[in-house]
Amino acid sequence: MAVEEARDIDIVIFDKTGTLTRGEFGVVEEIVAENWTNERAMALTSAIEADSEHSIALALRNEADSRNLELPEVTDFKALKGRGVQAVADSRKVYVGGPRLLEMLEIRPTDAMMEFGERNEKSGRSVVYLILEEVAAAAYALADVVRPESKIAVRELQKMGIEVAMLTGDSRDVAESVAKELKIQQYFAEVLPQDKDTKVSDLQSEGLRVAMVGDGVNDAPALTRADVGIAIGSGTDVAVESADVVLVKNDPRDVVRVISLSKASYRKMVENLVWATGYNIIAIPLAAGLLAPFGILLSPAVGALLMSLSTVIVALNAQTLRRVNLGEV
């Protein structure tokens, strides 16, 4: 039933965290001072953060791993509560931390680095700095990384004439940044968990048929409220139980596939109905002798053969669904 209704969807609402994004920090932008390379700065930053359990530290280490960087040896690691971390590399103190670390050390980065930090903080990103010998050597902007698949999914849905919206409890700056990256025009920011289903209801009151895509406990009421609730593959048990459709993979492109399959299935149903109806309208009267006075008569044996042939054609036509184009996904 849900797959059948998916063909009539007017708008798809995606929960942001864990659905359109990975739900984990990642480095999205960086800047280094003169006489520094990106690789050297990242290797040193990651080495300093090696003993930290913070999510930002994990993101920096993952970035260094993805670049296959060889990390320098550091000693005397120390966490600076609320400010960052420090360690010693080549007998020199090295720090990694956010704006409060700059305040503590009374360091002012270059104008370019200051502009970098202000711009990214305004977008809701976290900014950390690499400080060596009281000089800012590099700065990194970290954010919940948008899935590459999300951009394809949004684009394909818009091509199909379906509006895409985003729902999140994050700040408006963060929501605006993600929506801009994905080219989503409508988004709802700072939405409390208990108000998510209200947003779905508001859109339904405008006469729109709504699909909701989410993965968390907070998404369950909205998934239930939507005309079609779609739980992403990594979703919680509550979200999965509340949804009409469960995507096996954690891939937003599968939403496009569900809607494309729904449209294709309905098209095949209509084609088969037209074929079967056309056969009955023409073949049965002929077999009954309706046109016998005019010398046109269809023998019962031929009628039975055509009936079997009709069934075969309908079955073969249905099998063409295996080759249906589900979009650029």
C-alpha positions in Angstrom: 0.0 0.0 0.0 2.8 2.5 1.0 4.7 1.7 -2.2 1.6 2.3 -4.3 1.0 5.6 -2.5 4.5 6.8 -3.1 3.8 7.7 -6.7 1.5 10.5 -5.5 4.0 12.2 -3.2 4.3 16.0 -3.5 7.0 16.7 -1.0 9.7 14.6 0.7 10.9 15.8 4.1 14.4 14.5 5.1 15.6 14.6 8.7 19.1 16.1 8.5 21.3 14.3 11.0 22.1 10.7 10.1 20.0 10.8 6.9 21.2 13.6 4.7 24.4 13.8 6.7 26.6 11.1 8.2 25.8 12.1 11.8 29.5 12.5 12.6 32.1 15.3 12.4 34.4 15.7 9.4 36.8 18.3 8.1 35.0 20.4 5.5 37.5 23.3 5.0 41.0 24.2 6.0 43.5 27.0 5.7 47.3 27.0 6.5 49.8 29.8 7.2 52.6 30.7 4.9 55.5 28.2 4.8 53.1 25.4 5.8 51.6 22.7 3.7 48.2 21.1 4.2 49.8 17.7 4.7 52.3 18.8 7.3 49.7 20.8 9.3 47.2 18.0 9.2 49.8 15.4 10.3 50.9 17.5 13.3 47.3 18.3 14.3 46.2 14.7 14.1 49.3 13.6 16.1 48.4 16.1 18.9 44.8 14.8 19.0 45.9 11.2 19.0 45.1 10.7 22.7 41.9 12.7 22.8 38.5 11.0 22.9 36.6 14.1 21.6 34.5 13.7 18.5 36.4 16.6 16.8 39.7 14.8 17.6 38.3 11.7 15.9 37.3 13.7 12.8 40.9 15.1 12.5 42.4 11.6 12.9 40.1 10.2 10.3 41.0 13.0 7.9 44.7 12.2 8.4 44.1 8.5 7.9 42.2 9.2 4.6 45.3 11.1 3.3 47.7 8.3 4.5 49.8 10.8 6.4 52.7 9.8 8.5 52.3 11.4 11.9 55.2 12.9 13.8 56.1 11.8 17.3 54.6 13.9 20.1 54.9 13.7 23.9 53.5 15.2 27.1 49.9 15.3 25.9 47.6 17.4 28.1 43.9 18.2 27.9 43.0 21.9 28.4 39.5 21.7 29.7 37.1 23.6 27.6 39.9 25.0 25.4 41.7 22.1 23.6 44.8 20.1 24.0 48.6 20.6 24.1 51.6 18.4 23.5 55.3 18.7 22.7 56.7 18.0 19.2 60.4 18.5 18.4 60.9 20.1 21.8 58.2 22.8 21.0 54.8 23.2 22.6 52.0 22.7 20.2 48.3 23.4 20.8 45.1 22.5 19.1 41.8 24.1 20.1 39.0 26.5 19.4 38.5 30.3 19.8 38.8 30.0 23.6 42.3 28.6 23.2 43.2 31.7 21.2 41.9 33.8 24.1 43.9 31.9 26.7 47.1 32.1 24.7 46.3 35.8 23.7 47.0 34.9 20.1 45.5 36.7 17.1 45.7 34.7 13.8 46.3 36.3 10.4 43.5 38.3 8.8 42.8 35.5 6.4 42.6 33.0 9.2 40.3 35.3 11.2 38.0 35.7 8.3 38.0 31.9 7.8 37.0 31.4 11.4 34.3 34.0 11.5 32.7 32.8 8.3 32.6 29.2 9.3 31.4 29.9 12.8 28.6 31.9 11.3 27.6 28.9 9.3 27.4 26.8 12.5 30.6 24.9 12.0 33.2 24.2 14.7 36.6 25.8 14.1 39.9 24.5 15.6 43.3 26.0 15.3 46.8 24.6 15.2 49.2 26.8 17.3 52.9 26.4 17.2 55.3 28.7 19.0 52.5 31.2 19.6 51.6 31.4 15.9 48.5 30.1 14.3 49.8 27.6 11.7 46.4 26.2 10.5 42.7 26.3 11.0 40.1 23.6 10.3 36.3 23.9 9.9 34.4 20.8 11.0 30.8 19.9 10.5 28.4 17.1 10.2 29.4 15.9 6.7 26.8 15.8 4.0 26.6 12.4 2.3 27.5 12.6 -1.4 24.5 10.4 -2.1 22.2 13.1 -0.7 23.1 15.6 -3.4 22.1 13.0 -6.1 18.9 12.1 -4.3 17.8 15.7 -3.9 18.6 16.5 -7.5 16.7 13.4 -8.8 13.6 14.1 -6.7 13.5 17.7 -8.0 13.8 16.4 -11.5 10.7 14.3 -10.9 8.8 17.5 -9.9 8.8 16.5 -6.2 9.7 19.2 -3.6 12.4 18.5 -1.1 12.4 19.9 2.5 14.8 19.4 5.4 13.9 19.1 9.1 16.4 19.5 11.9 16.8 20.5 15.5 20.0 22.3 14.7 20.4 26.1 14.6 19.2 28.1 11.7 22.8 28.8 10.6 23.6 25.1 10.4 20.4 24.3 8.6 20.9 27.1 6.1 24.4 25.9 5.4 23.4 22.3 4.7 20.3 23.3 2.7 22.4 25.6 0.6 24.9 22.9 -0.1 22.1 20.5 -1.1 20.1 23.2 -3.0 17.1 22.6 -0.8 14.8 25.7 -0.8 12.6 24.8 2.2 14.0 23.8 5.6 12.8 23.8 9.2 15.4 24.6 11.8 15.4 24.4 15.6 12.5 22.0 15.6 11.9 20.3 18.9 11.6 16.5 18.7 7.9 16.6 19.7 7.2 19.2 17.0 8.5 17.2 14.0 5.2 15.5 13.3 3.5 19.0 13.5 5.6 20.2 10.6 4.4 17.1 8.6 0.8 17.9 9.6 1.1 21.5 8.6 2.2 20.5 5.1 -0.6 18.0 4.8 -3.1 20.8 5.8 -1.9 22.6 2.6 -3.2 19.7 0.5 0.3 18.1 0.0 1.0 14.4 0.2 4.0 14.1 2.4 6.8 11.5 2.6 9.0 11.6 5.7 12.5 10.1 5.8 14.3 9.6 9.2 16.3 7.3 11.3 15.9 8.2 15.0 13.5 7.8 17.9 12.6 11.5 17.5 11.4 10.8 14.0 8.9 8.1 14.8 5.8 10.4 15.3 6.6 12.2 12.0 7.1 8.9 10.2 3.7 7.7 11.5 2.0 11.0 10.6 3.3 11.2 7.0 1.4 9.7 4.1 4.5 7.5 3.5 7.0 7.1 6.3 10.4 5.9 5.2 13.0 4.7 7.7 16.7 4.8 6.7 18.7 1.5 7.0 20.6 2.4 10.1 17.5 3.7 11.9 16.5 2.8 15.5 14.0 0.0 16.1 11.3 2.6 17.0 11.8 4.4 13.7 11.7 1.2 11.7 8.5 0.0 13.5 6.8 3.4 12.8 7.7 3.5 9.1 5.7 2.2 6.1 8.9 1.5 4.1 12.3 0.5 5.5 15.4 1.1 3.4 17.9 -1.7 3.8 20.9 0.5 3.0 21.7 3.8 4.7 21.4 5.6 1.3 19.0 8.5 0.6 19.1 7.6 -3.1 16.9 4.6 -2.3 14.0 7.1 -1.7 14.2 8.0 -5.4 14.1 4.3 -6.2 11.0 3.7 -4.1 9.1 6.5 -5.8 10.3 5.6 -9.3 9.3 2.0 -8.7 5.9 3.1 -7.4 5.3 5.1 -10.6 6.6 2.3 -12.8 4.4 -0.3 -11.1 1.3 1.8 -11.5 2.1 2.4 -15.1 2.4 -1.4 -15.7 -0.9 -2.0 -13.8 -2.7 0.4 -16.2 -1.0 -1.1 -19.2 -2.1 -4.6 -18.2 -5.6 -3.5 -17.3 -6.0 -1.9 -20.7 -4.7 -5.1 -22.4 -6.9 -7.4 -20.4 -10.0 -5.2 -20.8 -9.4 -4.7 -24.5 -9.2 -8.5 -25.0 -12.5 -9.1 -23.1 -14.3 -6.3 -24.9 -13.3 -7.6 -28.3 -12.6 -11.4 -28.1 -15.5 -12.5 -25.8 -18.3 -10.9 -28.0 -16.7 -12.4 -31.1 -16.5 -15.9 -29.5 -20.1 -15.5 -28.4 -21.2 -15.0 -32.1 -22.2 -11.3 -31.8 -20.9 -10.6 -35.3 -21.8 -14.1 -36.8 -24.5 -12.6 -39.0 -21.7 -10.6 -40.7 -19.6 -13.7 -41.2 -17.3 -12.9 -38.4 -17.0 -15.7 -35.8 -14.3 -16.6 -33.3 -14.2 -20.2 -32.4 -14.1 -21.1 -28.7 -10.8 -22.9 -29.2 -9.2 -19.8 -30.7 -10.8 -17.7 -27.9 -9.2 -19.9 -25.3 -5.9 -19.6 -27.1 -6.1 -15.9 -27.1 -7.0 -15.9 -23.4 -3.9 -17.8 -22.6 -1.9 -15.5 -24.9 -3.3 -12.5 -23.1 -2.2 -13.9 -19.7 1.3 -14.5 -21.1 1.6 -11.0 -22.4 0.4 -9.5 -19.1 3.0 -11.5 -17.2 5.8 -10.6 -19.7 4.8 -6.9 -19.5 5.0 -7.1 -15.7 8.5 -8.6 -15.9 9.8 -5.5 -17.7 9.7 -3.8 -14.3 13.1 -5.4 -13.7 14.6 -3.1 -16.4 12.8 0.1 -15.3 14.9 3.2 -15.1 15.1 4.3 -11.5 16.9 7.5 -12.2 20.5 8.5 -12.0 21.0 6.7 -8.7 
